[in-house]
Amino acid sequence: MELSAATVWWVLAGIAVAVELSTGTFYMLMLALGLAAGAIASHLGFDVPLQIVTAAAVAGGGTAYWRWRRTHAVPALPAASNRDVNLDIGERVFVQEWSPNRTARVQYRGSPWEARLAPGAPATTGEHRVSAVEGNWLVLEPAAPRQ
């Protein structure tokens, strides 16, 4: 039994996907995409050198595009102050008084929490916004008035 070039390309693409799933290497997925493009080129009747060029161009182009996109992406906030990671960020609490070391005890989500003032923030009483969560400490800054 003789295998066609398209079958070889598809088998190689399947192996690349299996390797990507076992290792989690995103670039292996781009290689699998290039191998699938080589299979499609074979189905379209391209000769073997053109199939190889197609596979290399798609795999290399996909890798280059995702690398470029990753380097030009907006960097994510640190987990301690990222609302996508911690839903407490941006919530409001009421501070009755600050201790001399810029800490306070506040009621939040039905229990008392230790809070500290964000660097550079004034130690005023009243409504504050959670700007970060560091361990089991809330980092607070004065809240802007609600509109």
Backbone bond lengths (Angstrom), bond angles and torsions (degrees), N, CA, C in turn:
res aa  C-N    CA-C-N  psi(-1)  N-CA   C-N-CA  omega(-1)  CA-C   N-CA-C  phi
1 M - - - 1.447 - - 1.528 109.13 -
2 E 1.305 115.41 129.28 1.453 121.20 -178.09 1.526 109.65 -107.07
3 L 1.328 116.26 133.14 1.459 121.29 -179.98 1.523 109.87 -90.07
4 S 1.316 115.67 140.74 1.463 119.47 175.60 1.528 109.19 -78.37
5 A 1.319 115.26 163.09 1.471 119.91 178.96 1.525 110.63 -61.47
6 A 1.342 116.68 -37.34 1.465 120.04 -179.97 1.523 110.87 -63.48
7 T 1.323 117.69 -39.26 1.462 121.22 179.03 1.520 110.68 -63.83
8 V 1.322 116.64 -42.08 1.473 120.49 178.37 1.528 110.12 -61.84
9 W 1.340 117.01 -44.36 1.469 120.61 177.99 1.527 110.97 -59.74
10 W 1.345 117.31 -45.92 1.465 120.42 -178.57 1.528 111.33 -65.02
11 V 1.333 117.56 -39.22 1.467 120.25 178.05 1.524 109.95 -64.22
12 L 1.337 117.00 -44.32 1.463 120.11 177.65 1.533 111.51 -62.21
13 A 1.335 117.22 -39.68 1.467 120.46 177.59 1.523 110.42 -63.56
14 G 1.324 117.19 -41.70 1.470 120.61 177.43 1.516 112.25 -62.93
15 I 1.324 116.77 -40.18 1.472 120.40 177.85 1.529 109.69 -64.51
16 A 1.327 116.52 -42.17 1.473 119.95 179.68 1.530 110.90 -62.91
17 V 1.336 117.48 -39.56 1.468 120.45 177.59 1.528 109.83 -65.52
18 A 1.321 117.67 -41.36 1.471 120.80 178.79 1.526 110.85 -62.74
19 V 1.318 116.92 -41.90 1.467 120.31 177.98 1.524 110.18 -64.94
20 E 1.336 116.51 -40.69 1.469 119.43 178.16 1.515 111.17 -62.56
21 L 1.321 117.68 -41.29 1.464 120.45 179.95 1.522 111.84 -66.73
22 S 1.315 117.48 -32.27 1.463 119.60 -179.15 1.525 112.59 -82.73
23 T 1.324 117.90 -24.79 1.464 119.86 -177.85 1.518 113.47 -107.92
24 G 1.320 118.30 -22.60 1.458 121.12 -178.25 1.522 112.75 76.68
25 T 1.320 118.30 17.68 1.451 122.17 -179.78 1.521 109.20 -84.69
26 F 1.326 116.35 111.90 1.457 120.69 -176.45 1.521 111.64 -63.78
27 Y 1.318 117.48 -33.04 1.455 120.34 -178.31 1.533 111.59 -65.35
28 M 1.323 117.62 -27.66 1.454 120.64 176.51 1.533 109.94 -65.77
29 L 1.317 116.12 -30.94 1.462 119.78 176.21 1.533 110.79 -66.60
30 M 1.311 117.38 -37.17 1.463 120.56 176.18 1.532 110.29 -66.17
31 L 1.324 116.97 -37.12 1.459 120.55 176.22 1.534 110.14 -64.08
32 A 1.325 116.99 -42.00 1.469 120.98 177.49 1.525 110.68 -62.40
33 L 1.318 116.68 -38.34 1.464 120.27 176.79 1.532 110.84 -63.14
34 G 1.313 116.94 -40.85 1.462 120.93 176.55 1.520 111.74 -64.39
35 L 1.332 117.26 -41.17 1.466 120.37 177.84 1.523 110.82 -64.36
36 A 1.323 117.30 -37.85 1.469 120.24 176.48 1.531 110.15 -65.44
37 A 1.326 117.08 -36.23 1.472 120.04 176.50 1.525 110.26 -65.29
38 G 1.329 117.41 -36.32 1.457 120.91 175.13 1.520 111.44 -63.21
39 A 1.340 116.69 -38.32 1.464 120.69 177.17 1.518 111.04 -65.35
40 I 1.307 116.54 -41.97 1.473 119.86 178.91 1.526 110.31 -65.74
41 A 1.343 116.53 -38.72 1.467 119.66 176.61 1.522 110.43 -62.18
42 S 1.323 117.17 -36.77 1.466 120.85 177.02 1.521 110.81 -65.54
43 H 1.332 116.53 -42.06 1.475 120.33 177.63 1.530 111.25 -63.04
44 L 1.327 116.93 -31.39 1.472 120.69 179.52 1.524 112.62 -79.46
45 G 1.330 117.04 -4.13 1.458 120.80 175.81 1.511 115.24 91.18
46 F 1.342 118.25 12.97 1.461 120.40 177.40 1.525 108.89 -68.45
47 D 1.332 117.09 150.76 1.461 118.90 176.46 1.536 109.36 -76.77
48 V 1.336 117.04 166.98 1.467 122.32 -171.44 1.528 113.18 -58.01
49 P 1.341 120.95 -45.43 1.472 118.33 178.72 1.536 112.84 -58.81
50 L 1.325 117.15 -37.95 1.465 119.91 178.89 1.533 111.19 -71.54
51 Q 1.324 117.60 -31.18 1.468 121.30 175.08 1.531 109.82 -64.05
52 I 1.330 115.93 -42.46 1.466 120.67 -179.90 1.534 110.27 -66.17
53 V 1.316 117.00 -42.19 1.471 120.72 178.36 1.529 110.03 -63.46
54 T 1.339 117.24 -41.78 1.473 120.76 178.39 1.518 110.80 -61.88
55 A 1.336 116.44 -46.67 1.469 120.38 179.73 1.523 111.18 -61.25
56 A 1.332 116.42 -44.00 1.470 120.16 -179.28 1.525 111.39 -66.68
57 A 1.345 116.27 -40.71 1.466 119.35 -179.10 1.527 111.30 -65.65
58 V 1.327 117.71 -42.72 1.465 120.11 -179.51 1.528 110.62 -69.12
59 A 1.341 117.44 -45.22 1.467 120.00 179.93 1.528 111.20 -65.00
60 G 1.313 116.68 -46.56 1.465 120.31 179.72 1.520 111.96 -67.33
61 G 1.325 116.38 -41.82 1.467 119.80 178.54 1.517 112.13 -64.26
62 G 1.325 116.72 -42.46 1.469 120.14 178.23 1.514 111.73 -63.60
63 T 1.329 116.17 -42.82 1.464 120.45 178.68 1.526 110.72 -64.48
64 A 1.319 116.50 -44.76 1.464 120.06 179.93 1.525 111.64 -64.00
65 Y 1.342 116.25 -40.66 1.461 119.57 179.27 1.523 110.72 -63.04
66 W 1.320 119.37 -48.35 1.463 121.15 -177.99 1.523 111.39 -67.56
67 R 1.309 117.44 -33.46 1.466 120.54 176.19 1.531 109.68 -66.23
68 W 1.339 116.89 -45.18 1.468 121.15 177.92 1.522 110.24 -61.35
69 R 1.326 116.72 -44.24 1.466 120.72 -179.05 1.524 111.39 -62.81
70 R 1.324 115.75 -39.25 1.470 120.05 -179.68 1.527 111.32 -67.12
71 T 1.325 118.08 -38.52 1.465 120.43 -179.03 1.524 112.06 -74.67
72 H 1.335 117.75 -22.94 1.460 121.20 -179.78 1.521 113.19 -100.63
73 A 1.315 117.76 5.44 1.459 121.29 179.77 1.530 110.13 -76.44
74 V 1.306 115.67 152.29 1.459 121.04 176.07 1.525 107.83 -69.42
75 P 1.331 118.66 126.69 1.463 119.65 -178.55 1.524 111.05 -65.37
76 A 1.316 115.50 142.83 1.459 121.24 -179.92 1.529 110.01 -74.88
77 L 1.310 115.06 151.80 1.465 119.97 175.52 1.520 109.50 -68.51
78 P 1.332 117.80 156.75 1.464 119.54 173.81 1.529 109.80 -60.04
79 A 1.313 117.29 149.57 1.466 121.55 -175.92 1.525 112.25 -57.20
80 A 1.322 118.11 -32.30 1.462 120.65 -177.63 1.520 112.41 -65.69
81 S 1.348 118.15 -25.49 1.461 120.43 -178.34 1.525 112.75 -123.50
82 N 1.322 117.37 20.50 1.460 122.24 -178.16 1.527 109.83 -102.61
83 R 1.311 117.43 116.48 1.469 121.55 -178.51 1.526 111.78 -65.74
84 D 1.323 118.32 -24.05 1.461 120.26 176.41 1.526 111.37 -68.41
85 V 1.320 117.55 -24.77 1.460 122.30 179.76 1.522 110.95 -95.42
86 N 1.327 117.25 -40.77 1.457 122.03 -174.33 1.528 108.95 -129.05
87 L 1.317 116.76 112.17 1.457 121.23 -175.90 1.525 113.86 -72.20
88 D 1.326 117.61 -6.22 1.466 120.13 177.06 1.527 111.76 -74.30
89 I 1.324 117.94 -21.84 1.460 121.61 -178.57 1.530 108.45 -63.07
90 G 1.326 115.08 129.71 1.460 120.36 179.21 1.515 114.00 94.46
91 E 1.338 117.59 -13.53 1.469 120.08 178.58 1.524 109.37 -71.68
92 R 1.326 115.79 159.38 1.462 120.63 -175.44 1.520 111.08 -110.93
93 V 1.334 115.01 143.14 1.462 122.62 175.70 1.523 107.95 -134.67
94 F 1.322 115.59 160.93 1.458 120.67 178.89 1.522 109.10 -108.47
95 V 1.315 116.64 126.67 1.470 122.45 179.08 1.517 108.20 -105.21
96 Q 1.349 116.54 121.38 1.463 120.71 179.18 1.524 111.72 -82.44
97 E 1.346 116.29 -39.60 1.461 118.84 177.25 1.526 109.96 -159.52
98 W 1.330 114.88 152.01 1.459 122.12 177.43 1.522 108.64 -104.36
99 S 1.319 116.83 142.20 1.468 120.14 174.65 1.531 107.98 -81.65
100 P 1.323 118.34 166.45 1.469 120.36 -178.40 1.539 113.72 -59.12
101 N 1.338 118.11 -25.67 1.470 119.38 -179.75 1.541 112.63 -90.98
102 R 1.350 116.13 20.44 1.475 124.17 175.49 1.532 113.19 63.94
103 T 1.338 115.99 34.23 1.465 120.83 173.92 1.523 108.71 -120.71
104 A 1.320 115.62 162.05 1.465 120.82 179.20 1.520 108.46 -152.21
105 R 1.315 114.77 162.97 1.459 121.50 173.87 1.524 105.83 -110.85
106 V 1.339 116.84 123.03 1.462 120.98 -176.12 1.526 109.43 -126.25
107 Q 1.321 115.51 155.78 1.468 121.89 173.10 1.520 108.26 -90.63
108 Y 1.307 115.68 124.27 1.462 120.28 179.72 1.524 107.98 -147.48
109 R 1.301 116.10 129.82 1.464 123.65 -178.40 1.534 112.08 53.34
110 G 1.306 115.63 38.98 1.457 121.10 174.10 1.513 116.20 79.90
111 S 1.317 118.34 10.24 1.462 120.17 178.27 1.525 109.86 -146.29
112 P 1.337 116.54 159.04 1.467 118.81 179.34 1.525 111.03 -75.94
113 W 1.326 115.46 140.16 1.462 122.55 178.97 1.523 108.72 -127.73
114 E 1.315 115.64 149.54 1.453 121.08 170.47 1.527 107.12 -85.14
115 A 1.311 115.34 138.36 1.461 120.04 -179.28 1.511 108.79 -134.56
116 R 1.322 114.70 149.85 1.465 119.80 173.81 1.514 107.76 -129.40
117 L 1.280 115.16 156.27 1.456 121.40 -178.03 1.525 110.05 -81.80
118 A 1.299 116.64 138.52 1.462 121.54 177.42 1.523 109.27 -62.34
119 P 1.323 118.24 146.95 1.471 120.25 179.53 1.524 111.47 -57.08
120 G 1.319 115.26 131.39 1.462 120.99 177.76 1.519 115.00 84.31
121 A 1.333 117.70 -6.52 1.463 120.34 -179.34 1.525 109.54 -83.52
122 P 1.337 117.51 143.75 1.465 119.74 179.36 1.531 111.05 -74.57
123 A 1.312 116.35 145.27 1.468 121.95 -178.37 1.525 109.82 -85.91
124 T 1.308 116.67 73.96 1.458 121.66 178.13 1.518 109.37 -105.20
125 T 1.328 115.64 153.92 1.457 119.25 176.34 1.522 108.84 -85.65
126 G 1.317 115.54 167.51 1.460 119.94 178.37 1.520 111.51 114.33
127 E 1.322 113.89 -157.40 1.456 119.63 -175.01 1.532 110.91 -77.98
128 H 1.331 114.75 132.75 1.460 121.71 178.47 1.521 109.06 -127.29
129 R 1.321 115.26 160.55 1.467 122.47 178.80 1.522 108.73 -112.06
130 V 1.343 116.41 138.44 1.460 121.04 176.56 1.528 107.55 -74.34
131 S 1.341 116.70 116.49 1.463 120.19 -179.73 1.528 112.11 -98.99
132 A 1.335 116.97 -19.21 1.467 121.03 178.07 1.521 108.49 -163.42
133 V 1.315 114.97 160.88 1.456 121.56 172.79 1.516 106.22 -125.53
134 E 1.319 116.35 118.14 1.466 122.19 -179.57 1.520 107.72 -117.04
135 G 1.326 116.19 102.53 1.460 120.99 -175.33 1.515 108.22 66.86
136 N 1.336 117.32 -122.11 1.459 119.94 175.97 1.529 111.40 -108.56
137 W 1.323 116.84 26.33 1.457 123.38 175.80 1.518 109.31 -107.65
138 L 1.332 115.86 135.85 1.453 120.98 171.14 1.524 107.78 -90.52
139 V 1.309 117.51 133.64 1.468 121.82 174.70 1.518 105.69 -101.80
140 L 1.348 115.93 121.72 1.459 121.11 -172.00 1.522 111.95 -114.55
141 E 1.325 113.85 151.46 1.461 121.50 171.20 1.525 106.30 -137.26
142 P 1.339 118.00 151.77 1.463 118.91 -179.81 1.525 110.67 -56.93
143 A 1.326 114.95 138.31 1.459 120.14 -178.67 1.521 109.90 -84.49
144 A 1.311 114.64 144.16 1.450 119.91 173.16 1.525 107.48 -71.76
145 P 1.318 118.00 148.01 1.468 119.60 179.37 1.520 110.72 -60.16
146 R 1.343 115.58 142.77 1.468 119.98 177.37 1.515 109.67 -70.93
147 Q 1.323 115.42 146.31 1.460 118.72 -178.07 1.483 111.49 -109.17
